[in-house]
Amino acid sequence: MSDQPHDVLEDAIGSVVAVDLKDGEVLEGELSGYDQHLNLVLSADEDTTIIRGDNVVSIHL
Protein backbone atom coordinates (compact mmCIF):
# COMPACT_ATOMS: atom_id res chain seq x y z
CA MET A 1 0.00 0.00 0.00
CA SER A 2 1.31 3.46 -0.89
CA ASP A 3 1.34 6.46 1.42
CA GLN A 4 -0.34 8.71 -1.17
CA PRO A 5 -3.93 9.69 -0.22
CA HIS A 6 -5.37 8.78 -3.61
CA ASP A 7 -3.75 5.33 -3.48
CA VAL A 8 -5.12 4.68 0.01
CA LEU A 9 -8.62 5.77 -1.07
CA GLU A 10 -8.42 3.65 -4.22
CA ASP A 11 -7.65 0.59 -2.08
CA ALA A 12 -10.59 1.48 0.21
CA ILE A 13 -13.24 1.61 -2.55
CA GLY A 14 -16.01 -0.80 -1.56
CA SER A 15 -14.98 -0.79 2.11
CA VAL A 16 -16.95 0.68 4.99
CA VAL A 17 -15.35 3.88 6.28
CA ALA A 18 -16.10 6.47 8.97
CA VAL A 19 -15.57 10.11 8.01
CA ASP A 20 -15.05 12.80 10.66
CA LEU A 21 -16.31 16.20 9.51
CA LYS A 22 -15.28 19.71 10.61
CA ASP A 23 -18.60 20.23 12.41
CA GLY A 24 -17.97 17.16 14.61
CA GLU A 25 -20.39 14.88 12.77
CA VAL A 26 -19.24 11.37 11.85
CA LEU A 27 -20.66 9.69 8.74
CA GLU A 28 -20.29 5.99 8.03
CA GLY A 29 -20.86 4.13 4.81
CA GLU A 30 -19.29 2.25 1.94
CA LEU A 31 -16.80 4.36 0.03
CA SER A 32 -18.19 4.38 -3.51
CA GLY A 33 -15.91 6.97 -5.04
CA TYR A 34 -13.75 10.07 -4.72
CA ASP A 35 -12.17 12.69 -6.97
CA GLN A 36 -8.98 14.74 -7.23
CA HIS A 37 -10.30 17.20 -4.61
CA LEU A 38 -10.88 14.30 -2.18
CA ASN A 39 -14.65 14.79 -2.39
CA LEU A 40 -16.11 11.49 -1.19
CA VAL A 41 -19.16 9.45 -2.17
CA LEU A 42 -20.55 7.21 0.59
CA SER A 43 -23.35 4.69 0.19
CA ALA A 44 -25.40 3.36 3.10
CA ASP A 45 -28.42 1.17 2.38
CA GLU A 46 -30.24 3.07 -0.38
CA ASP A 47 -28.80 6.49 0.55
CA THR A 48 -25.89 8.13 -1.22
CA THR A 49 -23.99 11.01 0.38
CA ILE A 50 -21.48 13.28 -1.32
CA ILE A 51 -19.04 14.97 1.06
CA ARG A 52 -16.96 17.96 0.00
CA GLY A 53 -13.30 17.26 0.59
CA ASP A 54 -12.75 20.54 2.45
CA ASN A 55 -15.22 19.40 5.16
CA VAL A 56 -13.31 16.18 5.91
CA VAL A 57 -11.06 16.07 8.97
CA SER A 58 -10.18 12.35 8.82
CA ILE A 59 -11.22 9.06 7.25
CA HIS A 60 -11.14 5.85 9.28
CA LEU A 61 -10.73 2.69 7.20
N, C-alpha and C positions, 0 to 999 in steps of 0.2 A: 504494500500500500504506500502511496506517495504522500508527502506532507503538503501538497498543494490543495487548497480548498476545493477546487473543481474536481480533482481526482477523488477526494474523500466523498464528496456528494455523489459523484457518478457511481461509486461502489455502494452507496447507501440507497440508490433508487430501488423501490419495492420494499424497503425496510420500514418498520415503524420507528418514528423519531419523535422527540419532544423538543419544541422550540420555545425558548424564553424570549419574550418581547420586552421592549423598553418600558412599557406601562406596567410590567410585573405579571402580565398574563402568561400562562403556559398553554400552548396548543400541542395536541398529540394527533398523529395520524401517519398514514403511509406516505412516504416521500414519492410523489409521482413525477416531479420534474423541478427544474431550476433553470436560470439563465445566467448570462455573463455578469449581471448585476447582483447575483445571489438572491433574486426573488425566488420564492419557494412555492410549490404547489403541493398541498397536502390533501389526501383523500381519507375520509373516515365514514364508513357505511356508505350512504348515498350522497354525502355532502363533499363538496370540493372547496378548499380555501386557498386563496392566493395571498401570500404574505410578501409585502415589499421588503427587500433586502435591508433597507436602512432602518427598519423596525426590529430587526433580529439582534439579540444580544448573544445568544449561544444556541447551538443545536446539539442535542444529546442523542447519540446513536444507540 
